[in-house]
Amino acid sequence: MRSCALLILCSLLHHHHCHGAVGQRQCTEADYYYEYTECDRNGARWRVAIPRSPDTCSGLPSPVHGTECTFSCQAGQFLEMSAQECTPCAAGSYSLGSGVRFDQWDALPAGFSSVATSVESTAHTSDRLSCNSSSWLPQGNYLESNRDECTVSLIYAVHLKKQGSVSFDYQYPDNNLLFEFFIQNDQCQEMDQAADTKWLKLTSHGEWGSQRVNLKSGTNILYWRTGGVVMGSKVVKPVFLKNIQIEGVAYTSECFPCKPGTFSRAPGSSACQACPRDTFSGHGASSCTPCDGTTQYAVEGSPECKHKNPCSEKDYMQIHTACDHEGKTQVIYKWMEPQICLENVPGAVTLPPSGDREQCPPCNPGYYNNDTATCSPCPPGTYSDGMNPCKQCPAGTEPTPGYEFKWWNVLPPNMKSSCFNVGNSKCDTMNGWEAARGYVQSGAGSSDNDYLILNIHIPGFKLPTSMSGQSATEYGRITFEFETLCTADCELYFMMDVNKKSTTVVESWAKSQSKRSYSHVMTKNASVSYTWAFQRTNQPSETRRYVNDVARIYTVTVSNAVDGVSSRCRACAVSSRPSSSSSPCVPCPPGHYINPETSQCTQCPPNTYLTPHSTPGPDACQACGPASKSDKDHSLCFSDCRFTHSEGNLTRTYDLGALRPVGALMNGPSFTSKGTKYYHLYNISLCGGQMAECKDNVTDLSLYESQNGKQEGSTSVKAFICQSTIIPASGRGLHTSLSSQSITLADTFMGATVENTLGDITAQPELFPEASKKIPDVNFYYRSLEATSSCAAGRRVVVRLRCDPDKSATGEISVPSQCPAGTCDGCTFHFLWQSSAACPVCSPQDYHRIEGACKGGQQDVLYVWTEPRVCVGGVALPQKKSVPCESLDSWIELGAVLGALSAVLLVSLTCYFWKKNKRLEYKYSRLVMSANKECELPGADSCAVMEGETEAEPEDEVLYSKPSLIRKLKALASKGNGDSYENVQLNSSHPKALVWS
């Protein structure tokens, strides 16, 4: 439809110019240009002339049949529209034939656009928090992405006449930034695309990666999109993009001029070449112009010459010479190459004098010196400490292959050094690192933002024979000691590339770092390259202001390297049977250690784990922590989901089987400084021995390589506890949430206890609300043995289990309110897991017995839980039951009868003694009265019987008698009243006689 309209329009213009423009001049070739119409259904098109300025001339050429829609020219040619023939490009220009190339980035080329998307943006969002200033920035030879978490897309639309492709070079060094490339059609529908072409692989610092993706005919909208999450003040490394080339545009109507610094000498060129060193060129050059070699210089591919400045201390470097035939070395100074300074001018410095010749350092362990200037590796099966000749390992031992570099006269043969700069090639020929006797240190480079790279390649790992039968969790280990001395924002990166798939940053250290050691464990047997990259500043620089900022590596040790040398021998298990093998050593079964006395394999005791690469002997088996047990191979300790706690005479048992599945906590949301929303996902494997897994659905795709149905590369982490960062799809233009930055928090179970300290790990109960129950919390202690830049002793985790009968069995996991990320110091993580499964198992101690009344010789017995109930499962309450009993009614009746009889007896005795007492009083009164009438009594202290009295009456007889109880009481009462006398019974049988005493 569009082609028909264009053809009609051109016909009308031609008719107007021929018949309606009286007095106008005749059009020349400078007044118009040719363009093809859209192809029709038959694949045909027309060539039409389009005026550059309407109504300025008349007589435009009439439309003619054009070439076929699939027609294209070869590389180095363009389609000359007047003759509709392919014509070679002139010198100083180039053509791809059926494609276009973008390799000059002084500004965004026509057709490109950079669009930023702010996350959770609002109308009131400030410029600091918005993404208005985030974009792809042209940097001359390349494009640079944004350095924040804003989502920024570089977009280019192209219409292809036939199937084609797009290719580009990129640098993607930081996995904190997400980088994807995808294609949409003209309906804004994303084209089918393999995962490994959408999510781009990480590259080593200073290395360019290449990507090529096929394109379909029609409209293709290309997207290069970056975005990420930046926590704290960390700044991500940007993505660099260059050399975008698109094939399949069917024809090129013009040639592209060579950019400054390049040239094409011959006509028909398909590419331009960079100008050699000390030459330059301008735009569209067919040759390069030499600089003034005396006062000027230019690096390769320069658009201009630069003046040489007087030499300074920053223009030379110090190196140690290689050992000579006398075993001597010395410090010398030399100008950096290429030399871009002037020596013999005012203000220029001269090279310092060379140092004294010194004795060369000894060979590194595993090497020997055979009276030459170089050190040679010991033959297989032998060992050396570097100062003595190589020796055979004694019987019952085997060599331990690996590398131990601690003397640096020259770089070892399996180490390479290089220098790289994104924006130029000035340091490509320089050494990035220099040997300096006691250490190897970063070189000077050509500018401060150079990447100074040191690499060591290990083709694989080989466990010692005695360990080859174990279920290995550690195939090898690299350990290095380093320090950085910086005044700028320098950074040292440690990276690894497994099986040449993709380079990942293992750890990095910013600014000055004191001398320290770092280790990394290799958990799979694979070819690996370890790389150190040092950058003094990440800001573009053409000078060396921070040349004194250096990184130093003192020692590098790699264990179990398959091509390594041996510095010592290790005891091994010796077969008791004759063997045809050259080595008498045999592998030990899993969970066995070598007994050095018998050279035989001995199984580790129960609930111990075998420490990898330990010294042979019983000490190789370490006891598991409290409430933990070892697996059958004695490779790790874990909780079997049962826990017992005793306090006094009370013992409680916990059954944590309901917490066996991996627990998950999605914590957040949190926001970065730009307002990006993200979550932290924690996966926790509390007990049972299985591991939790945290996956990266970004790096999974970028590192996915299928080989026999298995994935290669670090696609996920497995540990007892791990963490991932989740970025929701909302606000980012993404189709799904992204999981990235998965890390291991704990890979070793230390034990479980109710105490708040286990080893060097301390739980902090004050971080959580106080428990309302009287059941103590159970603390599970974990740690990761691998150190990080911020956690020298590795990360630590405490999971606090709290009994809560109101919660479900799976329970609820939370983090401290004052530490929303689960950690307050970045190294020790704390979790609270409230669950009914964390309550002890019910036992007979948790209920009591209630007895009913005895009725008819039967009694009901009922059992109820002791409140508050703080147990689950275990024993059930006994059923209600009836038991025989003895009634109390008969005993009550018997007691009543006995009580009544006792009362009657008491009353009778009381009456008897009362009556007898009355008689006694009466007789006494009579005696007193008769005594007053018949005689005069003697003094108070005597009594006599008068003469003539008789004793005829027996009842008047006077007798002494023992006082009764009542009398004694009366006597006591009378004493209290001041009287002191004793009552006596007087029987007067002789009225005339008186008896006394």
Buried (B, 14 or more C-beta within 10 A) or exposed (E): EEBEEBBEEBEEBBEBBEEEBEEEEEBEEEBBBBBBBBBBEEEBBBBBBBBEEEEBBBBBBEBEEBBEBEBBBEBBBBBBBEEBEBBBBBBBBBBBBBBBBBBBBEEBBEEBEBBBBBBBBEEEBEEEBBBBEBBBBBBBBBBBBBBBBBBBBBBBEBEBBBEBBBBBBBBBBBBBBBBBBBBBEEEEEEBEBEEBBBBBBBBBBBBBBEBEBBBBBEEBBBBBBBBBBBBEEEBBBBBBBBBBBBBBBBBBBEBBBBBBBBBBEEBBBBBBBBBBBBBBBBEBBBEBBEBEEEEBBBBBBBBEBBEBBBBEEBBBBBBBBEBEEEBBBEBBBEBBEBBBBBBEEEEBBEEEEEBEBEEBBBBBBBBBBEEEBBBEBBEEBBBBBBEEEBBEBEEBBBBBBBBBBBBBBBBBEBBBBBBBBBBBBBBBEBBBBBBBBBBBBBBBBBBBBBBBBBBBBBEBBBBBBBBEBBEBEBBBBBBBBBBBBBEBBBBBBBBBBBBEBBBBBBBBBBBEBEEBEBEBBBBEBBBBBBBBBBBBBBEBBEEBBBBEBBBBBBBBBBBBBBBBBBBBBBBBBBBEEEEEEEBBBBBBEBBBBBBBEEBBBBBBEEBBBBBBBBEBBEEBBBBBBBBBBBBEBBBBBBBBBBBEBEEEEEEBBBBBBBBBEBBEBEBBBBBBEBBBBBBBBBBBBBBBBBBBBBBBBBBBBBBBBEEEEEEBBBBBBBBBBBBBBBBBEEBBBBEEBBBBBBBBBBBBBBBBBBEBEBEEBBBBBEBBEEBEBEBBBBBBBBBBEBBBBEBEBBBBBBBBBBBBBEBEBBBBBBBBEEBBBBBBEEBBBBBBBBBBBBBBBBBEBBBEEEEBEBEEEEBBBBBEEEEEBBBBBBEEEEEEEEEEBEEEEEEEEEEEEEEEEEEEEEEEEEEEEEEEBEEBEEBBEBBEEBBEEEBEEEEEEEBEBEEEBEBEEEEBBBEEEEBBEBBEEBBEEBEEEEEEEEBBBBBBBBBBBBBBE
